Amino acid sequence: MEKRWIRKPAPDAEKVRHLADALRVNEAIISLLCQRHVCSFEEARAYFRPSLDSLPDPLLMRDMDRAVERLVQALHLGQRVLVFGDYDVDGTTSVALVYSYLRQYFGPERVDYYIPDRYKEGYGVSEAGIDFAANFGYELIIALDCGVKAVDKIAYANQRGIDFIICDHHLPGTELPAAVAVLDPKRADCAYPSKNCRVWGRL
């Protein structure tokens, strides 16, 4: 299949000039913003000075309530949690973020992380990672940046008595895994307004 670049149309030059003057920002940067539908002073201000108050309600994400409920259950029952992430940049950084957050509540002895071996296990949720969790007494795995298509692997985890919370941003397949919660803004039944967000930042 041949791939080719498709250029976005150039924004209105007068609008770009006006916004660049108002914000005191280079016109090239404003052009890029306008091509990404950031075209007004208010939108640009929110872009350059973001606030947590402007984020959508995390409970708009399908299954977020189930994910929170399962995490609270694990906390109260003294269960161990394994944070599982892919080996790429957004996978490893999301693991660092969620792992450091959960350590504050679960303590270092009840939460750990797992990054699959790229060459031995490949991309995404692996049976080796699930076996690791089972062998070391982890009852809940939080998968970050992967898992939305791991139907067989989650079925295997269920057989081994391990629950999964999946946090992904890739397109789902025709069947969702039988996890406790599948957080993915690209689910057809998800009302979360931002379809390109990384959901682990909201967990």
Rosetta silent file (secondary structure, phi, psi, omega in degrees, C-alpha in Angstrom):
SEQUENCE: MEKRWIRKPAPDAEKVRHLADALRVNEAIISLLCQRHVCSFEEARAYFRPSLDSLPDPLLMRDMDRAVERLVQALHLGQRVLVFGDYDVDGTTSVALVYSYLRQYFGPERVDYYIPDRYKEGYGVSEAGIDFAANFGYELIIALDCGVKAVDKIAYANQRGIDFIICDHHLPGTELPAAVAVLDPKRADCAYPSKNCRVWGRL
SCORE:     score description
SCORE:     0.000 S_00000001
   1 L     0.000  125.451 -179.838    0.000    0.000    0.000 S_00000001
   2 L   -80.562  132.063  178.384    1.444    3.345   -1.053 S_00000001
   3 L  -106.690  145.546  177.210    1.455    6.044    1.603 S_00000001
   4 L  -145.060  151.993  178.587    1.449    9.751    0.898 S_00000001
   5 L   -76.656  139.502  173.689    1.401   12.965    2.889 S_00000001
   6 L  -119.424  113.255 -178.199   -1.797   15.007    2.886 S_00000001
   7 L   -78.950  138.263  173.071   -1.194   18.642    3.780 S_00000001
   8 L   -73.807  145.798  179.107   -3.775   20.501    5.807 S_00000001
   9 L   -63.694  145.504  178.945   -4.976   23.682    4.108 S_00000001
  10 L   -65.277  139.129  178.836   -3.253   26.866    5.230 S_00000001
  11 L   -72.542  168.459  179.888   -5.327   28.913    7.703 S_00000001
  12 L   -61.684  122.669 -174.048   -6.611   32.377    6.969 S_00000001
  13 H   -62.058  -38.535 -179.536   -3.565   34.692    6.913 S_00000001
  14 H   -66.997  -40.585  178.123   -5.386   37.659    8.456 S_00000001
  15 H   -64.332  -40.828  178.350   -6.696   35.538   11.335 S_00000001
  16 H   -62.694  -45.342 -179.235   -3.191   34.170   11.934 S_00000001
  17 H   -61.984  -45.127 -179.084   -1.679   37.680   11.943 S_00000001
  18 H   -61.628  -45.879 -178.329   -4.310   39.006   14.342 S_00000001
  19 H   -69.807  -37.062  178.071   -3.900   36.117   16.801 S_00000001
  20 H   -62.845  -40.395  177.977   -0.090   36.251   16.599 S_00000001
  21 H   -66.990  -42.360 -177.462   -0.175   39.961   17.492 S_00000001
  22 H   -66.047  -36.326 -176.503   -2.632   39.406   20.349 S_00000001
  23 H   -95.690  -11.771 -174.868   -0.585   36.570   21.851 S_00000001
  24 L    58.213   48.313 -179.834    2.854   37.904   20.866 S_00000001
  25 L  -126.094  147.582 -179.616    3.683   34.531   19.340 S_00000001
  26 L   -55.854  140.989 -177.568    5.375   33.747   16.036 S_00000001
  27 H   -62.702  -31.610  179.135    2.975   33.441   13.088 S_00000001
  28 H   -62.689  -39.638  178.782    4.357   29.998   12.149 S_00000001
  29 H   -67.842  -43.092  178.772    3.300   28.654   15.554 S_00000001
  30 H   -62.335  -38.436  177.359   -0.139   30.260   15.273 S_00000001
  31 H   -59.798  -44.005  178.847   -0.561   28.692   11.805 S_00000001
  32 H   -63.970  -40.933  178.338    0.119   25.265   13.268 S_00000001
  33 H   -62.703  -45.293 -179.722   -2.341   25.900   16.096 S_00000001
  34 H   -61.785  -36.651  177.071   -5.054   27.006   13.686 S_00000001
  35 H   -66.101  -17.958  177.253   -4.539   23.853   11.630 S_00000001
  36 L  -105.026   21.129  174.481   -5.279   21.988   14.861 S_00000001
  37 L    66.696   27.704  170.426   -8.484   23.978   15.444 S_00000001
  38 L  -108.027   91.836 -167.653   -7.000   26.316   18.068 S_00000001
  39 L  -120.354  -11.066 -178.538   -8.045   29.554   16.389 S_00000001
  40 L  -110.089  165.714  179.034   -9.352   31.997   19.003 S_00000001
  41 H   -60.295  -43.073 -177.734   -7.647   33.947   21.761 S_00000001
  42 H   -65.161  -42.744  179.501   -9.502   31.927   24.444 S_00000001
  43 H   -65.570  -40.633  179.308   -8.579   28.577   22.860 S_00000001
  44 H   -67.558  -40.538  177.815   -4.939   29.610   22.495 S_00000001
  45 H   -61.667  -42.027  177.702   -4.782   30.859   26.079 S_00000001
  46 H   -65.666  -32.297  179.487   -6.156   27.520   27.294 S_00000001
  47 H   -69.785  -45.583 -176.981   -3.592   25.741   25.105 S_00000001
  48 H   -80.916  -25.423  178.854   -0.599   27.707   26.424 S_00000001
  49 L  -127.767   70.622 -176.032   -1.854   27.895   30.015 S_00000001
  50 L   -68.130  153.518  179.059   -3.716   24.636   30.614 S_00000001
  51 L  -133.884  143.162  176.530   -5.648   24.041   33.824 S_00000001
  52 H   -61.359  -26.151 -179.701   -6.834   20.839   35.459 S_00000001
  53 H   -65.217  -21.819 -177.687  -10.208   22.548   35.841 S_00000001
  54 H   -87.548   -5.952  179.250  -10.676   22.403   32.068 S_00000001
  55 L   -71.677  144.438  176.553  -10.335   18.616   31.874 S_00000001
  56 L   -64.882  159.284  177.041  -13.557   16.676   31.274 S_00000001
  57 L   -59.300  122.314 -178.461  -15.078   14.716   34.128 S_00000001
  58 H   -61.144  -24.244 -179.557  -13.096   11.431   34.290 S_00000001
  59 H   -74.987   -3.924  170.752  -16.308    9.516   35.034 S_00000001
  60 H   -72.288  -19.790  177.879  -17.433   10.262   31.478 S_00000001
  61 L   -71.543  126.014  179.473  -14.933    7.582   30.468 S_00000001
  62 L   -56.938  132.521  178.160  -16.746    4.271   30.023 S_00000001
  63 L    77.337    1.049  179.949  -15.865    1.818   32.834 S_00000001
  64 H   -60.828  -39.236  178.978  -14.048    4.454   34.925 S_00000001
  65 H   -62.110  -38.589  179.485  -16.438    3.830   37.819 S_00000001
  66 H   -69.120  -37.596  178.631  -15.678    0.090   37.644 S_00000001
  67 H   -65.123  -45.148  179.667  -11.933    0.729   37.548 S_00000001
  68 H   -64.030  -43.605  179.667  -12.058    2.988   40.594 S_00000001
  69 H   -60.115  -41.380 -179.155  -14.265    0.527   42.480 S_00000001
  70 H   -69.822  -37.584  176.822  -11.850   -2.342   41.780 S_00000001
  71 H   -65.119  -42.605  177.905   -8.825   -0.313   42.857 S_00000001
  72 H   -63.163  -40.658  177.285  -10.536    0.704   46.097 S_00000001
  73 H   -60.323  -45.581  179.104  -11.457   -2.933   46.693 S_00000001
  74 H   -61.368  -38.697  179.456   -7.828   -3.990   46.188 S_00000001
  75 H   -64.166  -46.627 -176.693   -6.699   -1.298   48.615 S_00000001
  76 H   -72.881  -29.191 -179.313   -9.155   -2.343   51.341 S_00000001
  77 H   -87.676   -2.641 -179.630   -8.554   -6.081   50.885 S_00000001
  78 L    72.346   25.867 -178.631   -4.789   -5.727   51.060 S_00000001
  79 L   -79.775  159.873  178.846   -4.333   -7.116   47.544 S_00000001
  80 E   -96.518  142.082 -175.994   -1.211   -6.683   45.440 S_00000001
  81 E  -121.659  134.449  176.967   -1.335   -4.679   42.204 S_00000001
  82 E  -112.689  124.891  178.351    0.949   -5.024   39.185 S_00000001
  83 E   -93.632  115.702 -172.856    1.299   -2.070   36.803 S_00000001
  84 E  -111.484  123.777 -179.667    1.898   -3.494   33.322 S_00000001
  85 E  -136.081  156.256  177.236    3.077   -1.259   30.490 S_00000001
  86 L   -69.297  165.036 -174.123    4.412   -1.542   26.997 S_00000001
  87 L   -86.201   -1.717 -179.896    8.134   -1.010   26.366 S_00000001
  88 L   -84.318 -177.347 -171.271    7.758    2.098   24.206 S_00000001
  89 H   -63.422  -48.784 -178.960    7.957    5.702   25.403 S_00000001
  90 H   -71.564  -24.720  175.692    4.292    6.278   26.297 S_00000001
  91 H   -69.668  -49.347 -177.246    4.141    2.800   27.855 S_00000001
  92 H   -70.746  -37.343  178.922    7.144    3.238   30.154 S_00000001
  93 H   -69.319  -35.386  177.923    6.327    6.813   31.146 S_00000001
  94 H   -68.207  -35.656  175.559    2.736    5.850   31.970 S_00000001
  95 H   -62.494  -45.239  179.464    4.023    2.985   34.125 S_00000001
  96 H   -60.034  -41.472 -178.857    6.287    5.399   35.997 S_00000001
  97 H   -65.056  -53.210 -175.989    3.386    7.804   36.550 S_00000001
  98 H   -70.187  -39.780  178.695    0.814    5.261   37.760 S_00000001
  99 H   -60.601  -47.156 -179.195    3.321    3.201   39.754 S_00000001
 100 H   -65.430  -33.414  177.714    4.610    6.234   41.671 S_00000001
 101 H   -68.492  -48.241 -176.132    1.023    7.340   42.353 S_00000001
 102 H   -67.791  -29.319  178.210   -0.176    3.943   43.619 S_00000001
 103 H   -58.236  -30.638 -179.821    2.872    3.491   45.871 S_00000001
 104 H   -63.928  -29.348 -175.325    1.566    6.355   48.006 S_00000001
 105 H  -104.642  -38.570 -177.430   -1.548    4.325   48.857 S_00000001
 106 H   -91.165  -21.120 -175.534   -0.548    0.678   48.527 S_00000001
 107 L    82.598  157.980 -175.249    3.016    0.985   49.778 S_00000001
 108 L   -65.831  -21.556 -177.561    6.101   -0.412   48.024 S_00000001
 109 L   -83.879  -11.104 -176.152    5.392   -3.986   49.159 S_00000001
 110 L  -117.361    3.775  176.594    1.958   -4.196   47.511 S_00000001
 111 E  -140.122  138.855  177.928    2.554   -2.589   44.125 S_00000001
 112 E  -146.252  177.702 -179.083    5.135   -3.329   41.456 S_00000001
 113 E  -129.016  160.736 -179.972    5.585   -2.869   37.715 S_00000001
 114 E  -143.934  123.545  174.372    6.256   -5.108   34.740 S_00000001
 115 L  -114.187  119.642 -177.635    7.648   -4.131   31.328 S_00000001
 116 L   -66.801  149.122  174.978    7.618   -7.031   28.839 S_00000001
 117 L   -69.841  122.568 -173.953   10.794   -8.064   27.064 S_00000001
 118 L   -58.386  -39.036 -173.554   10.505   -6.659   23.553 S_00000001
 119 L   -89.971  -33.168 -179.007   12.172   -9.628   21.856 S_00000001
 120 L   -87.362  -33.775 -174.524   10.941  -12.523   23.988 S_00000001
 121 L  -109.519  -24.248 -179.257    7.382  -11.361   24.695 S_00000001
 122 L    77.949 -166.378 -175.792    6.625   -8.855   21.952 S_00000001
 123 L   -78.722  143.867  169.000    4.127   -6.021   22.136 S_00000001
 124 L    83.537 -167.082 -178.424    1.325   -5.786   24.681 S_00000001
 125 L   -62.100  134.626 -177.735   -0.035   -8.062   27.379 S_00000001
 126 L  -125.245  153.697  174.933    1.903  -11.325   27.539 S_00000001
 127 H   -64.146  -34.225  178.222    1.339  -14.714   29.133 S_00000001
 128 H   -61.595  -40.605  177.585    4.789  -14.384   30.721 S_00000001
 129 H   -66.277  -38.893  177.610    3.660  -11.204   32.460 S_00000001
 130 H   -66.430  -41.714  177.404    0.455  -12.868   33.642 S_00000001
 131 H   -63.053  -39.874  176.529    2.438  -15.864   34.923 S_00000001
 132 H   -57.921  -47.520 -179.914    4.772  -13.470   36.747 S_00000001
 133 H   -61.215  -45.076 -178.805    1.780  -11.860   38.446 S_00000001
 134 H   -64.496  -41.851 -176.869    0.266  -15.219   39.408 S_00000001
 135 H   -68.445  -25.910 -177.897    3.563  -16.591   40.746 S_00000001
 136 L  -109.127   14.726  170.412    4.147  -13.551   42.953 S_00000001
 137 L    77.896   26.167  175.356    0.611  -13.177   44.280 S_00000001
 138 E   -86.857  130.668 -176.807   -0.686  -10.205   42.321 S_00000001
 139 E  -105.642   -8.285  179.213   -4.466  -10.243   42.056 S_00000001
 140 E  -141.042  131.402  174.529   -4.937   -7.145   39.907 S_00000001
 141 E  -116.364  133.504  172.491   -3.048   -5.963   36.829 S_00000001
 142 E  -106.794  112.363 -179.234   -3.396   -2.464   35.408 S_00000001
 143 E   -93.010  127.937 -177.261   -2.401   -2.535   31.727 S_00000001
 144 E  -117.788  131.694  177.829   -1.234    0.797   30.307 S_00000001
 145 L    68.098   18.226  179.073   -0.907    1.657   26.611 S_00000001
 146 L  -166.747  168.894  171.411   -1.970   -1.852   25.611 S_00000001
 147 L   110.562  -18.022 -173.724   -4.593   -4.529   26.168 S_00000001
 148 L   -68.182  -18.728  176.893   -7.678   -3.369   24.289 S_00000001
 149 L  -111.953    7.447 -174.747   -7.245   -6.208   21.765 S_00000001
 150 L   -85.476   55.857 -175.476   -5.793   -8.787   24.178 S_00000001
 151 H   -60.720  -48.788 -177.830   -8.940  -10.933   24.317 S_00000001
 152 H   -66.962  -39.586 -177.935   -7.113  -14.275   24.626 S_00000001
 153 H   -68.077  -38.595  179.024   -4.559  -12.987   27.146 S_00000001
 154 H   -70.111  -34.717  174.593   -7.227  -11.538   29.440 S_00000001
 155 H   -62.048  -40.500  177.197   -9.149  -14.816   29.235 S_00000001
 156 H   -63.716  -42.411  177.866   -5.950  -16.568   30.325 S_00000001
 157 H   -62.035  -41.085  178.030   -5.546  -14.126   33.223 S_00000001
 158 H   -61.109  -38.117  176.931   -9.127  -14.791   34.308 S_00000001
 159 H   -63.258  -31.346 -179.155   -8.353  -18.504   34.365 S_00000001
 160 L   -90.616    5.935  175.682   -5.422  -17.768   36.674 S_00000001
 161 L    77.795   27.106 -178.762   -7.606  -15.670   38.994 S_00000001
 162 L  -115.379  127.650  176.651   -6.166  -12.283   38.042 S_00000001
 163 E   -85.634  154.054  178.942   -8.332   -9.247   37.306 S_00000001
 164 E  -126.406  138.355  162.765   -7.388   -6.666   34.699 S_00000001
 165 E  -113.982  119.564 -178.386   -7.998   -2.945   34.340 S_00000001
 166 E  -101.130  127.535  175.173   -7.092   -1.941   30.791 S_00000001
 167 E  -121.233  106.488 -173.689   -6.082    1.665   30.028 S_00000001
 168 L  -138.953  165.856  177.585   -5.498    2.067   26.319 S_00000001
 169 L  -134.074    9.370  177.880   -5.857    4.592   23.518 S_00000001
 170 L   -86.958  162.167  179.345   -5.610    2.299   20.481 S_00000001
 171 L   -66.104  129.749  177.545   -8.594    1.343   18.340 S_00000001
 172 L   -70.718  161.225  172.415  -10.487   -1.614   19.834 S_00000001
 173 L   -85.953 -165.674 -179.454  -11.250   -4.734   17.822 S_00000001
 174 L   -72.011  -21.438 -179.965  -14.693   -6.188   17.268 S_00000001
 175 L  -126.381  133.961  176.406  -14.588   -7.818   20.724 S_00000001
 176 L   -88.812  146.968  176.373  -13.460   -6.242   23.973 S_00000001
 177 L   -63.110  152.713 -179.884  -11.460   -8.300   26.484 S_00000001
 178 L   -83.837   60.614  178.320  -13.366   -9.637   29.507 S_00000001
 179 L   -91.779  164.824  175.156  -11.560   -7.309   31.906 S_00000001
 180 L   -59.813  -41.209  179.164  -13.014   -5.680   35.016 S_00000001
 181 E  -147.956  139.270  175.413  -12.743   -2.356   33.188 S_00000001
 182 E  -121.891  100.471 -179.237  -11.674   -1.348   29.686 S_00000001
 183 E   -94.047  111.268  179.315  -10.803    2.345   29.628 S_00000001
 184 L  -157.210  114.882 -177.585  -10.377    3.524   26.066 S_00000001
 185 L   -64.851  -14.124 -179.610  -11.822    6.775   24.688 S_00000001
 186 L   -90.390    3.887  171.171  -11.979    5.169   21.231 S_00000001
 187 L   -62.907  140.414 -178.975  -14.587    2.634   22.348 S_00000001
 188 L   -61.851  -28.434 -176.788  -17.748    3.154   20.313 S_00000001
 189 L   -98.940   16.600 -178.488  -19.789    3.329   23.534 S_00000001
 190 L   -99.923  127.188 -176.925  -17.504    5.805   25.330 S_00000001
 191 L   -92.104    3.086 -178.350  -18.821    9.349   25.801 S_00000001
 192 L   -61.770  128.697 -170.127  -15.485   10.864   26.848 S_00000001
 193 L   -69.868  -30.577 -179.014  -15.084   13.977   24.671 S_00000001
 194 L   -93.879  108.772 -175.196  -11.334   13.768   24.009 S_00000001
 195 L   -84.280   -5.858 -178.152  -10.729   10.743   21.792 S_00000001
 196 L  -113.388   12.351 -177.678   -6.945   11.132   21.696 S_00000001
 197 L   -77.095  160.080  171.175   -6.221   11.359   25.414 S_00000001
 198 L   -95.143  116.844 -168.847   -4.044    8.954   27.388 S_00000001
 199 H   -73.834  -19.514 -177.534   -6.434    7.556   29.954 S_00000001
 200 H   -68.697  -19.178  175.441   -3.865    6.612   32.601 S_00000001
 201 H   -71.785  -16.304 -178.421   -3.443   10.289   33.398 S_00000001
 202 L  -103.502   -9.098 -174.541   -7.084   10.311   34.552 S_00000001
 203 L   -65.976    0.000    0.000   -7.137    7.034   36.512 S_00000001
